[in-house]
Amino acid sequence: MTPDQADDTLDELVHRLERAAEQLRSGELSADAAATVVEDCASLASQASAELERRAREAEREPLPGQDSLV
């Protein structure tokens, strides 16, 4: 996955979470529908967390600028 694709994925997850929050705040959902949206939010948050953890692990593997490896 390229960095741009990863950014797009994370942006889409954030957008979906924001949209779900708007639905929940509106008060127009039935209790069952709200419960389903909350479950969806948990899944989306889990996906976003996994993406951020993947990025953090990837960043740890890259040397800091100016820190060339010694041969």
C-alpha positions as YAML, in Angstrom:
chain: A
units: angstrom
residues:
- id: 1
  name: MET
  ca: [0.00, 0.00, 0.00]
- id: 2
  name: THR
  ca: [1.40, 3.37, -0.98]
- id: 3
  name: PRO
  ca: [1.43, 6.28, 1.48]
- id: 4
  name: ASP
  ca: [-1.28, 8.02, -0.55]
- id: 5
  name: GLN
  ca: [-3.50, 4.94, -0.40]
- id: 6
  name: ALA
  ca: [-2.93, 4.67, 3.34]
- id: 7
  name: ASP
  ca: [-3.86, 8.35, 3.76]
- id: 8
  name: ASP
  ca: [-6.99, 7.83, 1.67]
- id: 9
  name: THR
  ca: [-7.93, 4.80, 3.77]
- id: 10
  name: LEU
  ca: [-7.49, 6.67, 7.02]
- id: 11
  name: ASP
  ca: [-9.33, 9.72, 5.69]
- id: 12
  name: GLU
  ca: [-12.25, 7.51, 4.64]
- id: 13
  name: LEU
  ca: [-12.40, 5.90, 8.08]
- id: 14
  name: VAL
  ca: [-12.40, 9.30, 9.77]
- id: 15
  name: HIS
  ca: [-15.13, 10.53, 7.41]
- id: 16
  name: ARG
  ca: [-17.29, 7.50, 8.17]
- id: 17
  name: LEU
  ca: [-16.81, 7.96, 11.92]
- id: 18
  name: GLU
  ca: [-17.76, 11.63, 11.66]
- id: 19
  name: ARG
  ca: [-20.87, 10.76, 9.64]
- id: 20
  name: ALA
  ca: [-21.86, 8.14, 12.23]
- id: 21
  name: ALA
  ca: [-21.38, 10.65, 15.05]
- id: 22
  name: GLU
  ca: [-23.69, 13.08, 13.25]
- id: 23
  name: GLN
  ca: [-26.34, 10.37, 12.94]
- id: 24
  name: LEU
  ca: [-26.08, 9.53, 16.62]
- id: 25
  name: ARG
  ca: [-26.24, 13.20, 17.67]
- id: 26
  name: SER
  ca: [-29.32, 13.81, 15.54]
- id: 27
  name: GLY
  ca: [-31.45, 11.69, 17.86]
- id: 28
  name: GLU
  ca: [-33.43, 10.44, 14.87]
- id: 29
  name: LEU
  ca: [-32.26, 6.83, 15.08]
- id: 30
  name: SER
  ca: [-34.20, 4.10, 16.81]
- id: 31
  name: ALA
  ca: [-32.45, 2.34, 19.67]
- id: 32
  name: ASP
  ca: [-31.67, -0.65, 17.46]
- id: 33
  name: ALA
  ca: [-30.33, 1.54, 14.65]
- id: 34
  name: ALA
  ca: [-28.22, 3.52, 17.12]
- id: 35
  name: ALA
  ca: [-26.79, 0.28, 18.55]
- id: 36
  name: THR
  ca: [-25.86, -0.84, 15.04]
- id: 37
  name: VAL
  ca: [-24.15, 2.50, 14.33]
- id: 38
  name: VAL
  ca: [-22.22, 2.23, 17.61]
- id: 39
  name: GLU
  ca: [-21.05, -1.27, 16.65]
- id: 40
  name: ASP
  ca: [-20.00, 0.06, 13.24]
- id: 41
  name: CYS
  ca: [-18.07, 2.85, 14.96]
- id: 42
  name: ALA
  ca: [-16.21, 0.33, 17.09]
- id: 43
  name: SER
  ca: [-15.23, -1.57, 13.95]
- id: 44
  name: LEU
  ca: [-14.14, 1.61, 12.15]
- id: 45
  name: ALA
  ca: [-12.12, 2.74, 15.17]
- id: 46
  name: SER
  ca: [-10.43, -0.65, 15.29]
- id: 47
  name: GLN
  ca: [-9.50, -0.38, 11.61]
- id: 48
  name: ALA
  ca: [-8.14, 3.14, 12.11]
- id: 49
  name: SER
  ca: [-6.13, 1.98, 15.12]
- id: 50
  name: ALA
  ca: [-4.64, -0.89, 13.13]
- id: 51
  name: GLU
  ca: [-3.65, 1.50, 10.33]
- id: 52
  name: LEU
  ca: [-1.99, 3.91, 12.78]
- id: 53
  name: GLU
  ca: [-0.13, 1.05, 14.46]
- id: 54
  name: ARG
  ca: [1.06, -0.17, 11.05]
- id: 55
  name: ARG
  ca: [2.35, 3.32, 10.26]
- id: 56
  name: ALA
  ca: [4.11, 3.57, 13.62]
- id: 57
  name: ARG
  ca: [5.88, 0.22, 13.10]
- id: 58
  name: GLU
  ca: [6.89, 1.27, 9.60]
- id: 59
  name: ALA
  ca: [8.24, 4.60, 10.86]
- id: 60
  name: GLU
  ca: [10.34, 2.80, 13.49]
- id: 61
  name: ARG
  ca: [12.09, 0.83, 10.76]
- id: 62
  name: GLU
  ca: [13.15, 3.94, 8.87]
- id: 63
  name: PRO
  ca: [16.37, 5.59, 10.04]
- id: 64
  name: LEU
  ca: [16.10, 9.13, 11.31]
- id: 65
  name: PRO
  ca: [17.32, 11.82, 8.93]
- id: 66
  name: GLY
  ca: [21.09, 12.08, 9.14]
- id: 67
  name: GLN
  ca: [21.38, 8.69, 10.84]
- id: 68
  name: ASP
  ca: [23.02, 6.66, 8.11]
- id: 69
  name: SER
  ca: [23.85, 3.09, 8.90]
- id: 70
  name: LEU
  ca: [27.48, 2.19, 9.46]
- id: 71
  name: VAL
  ca: [28.95, -0.49, 7.27]
...
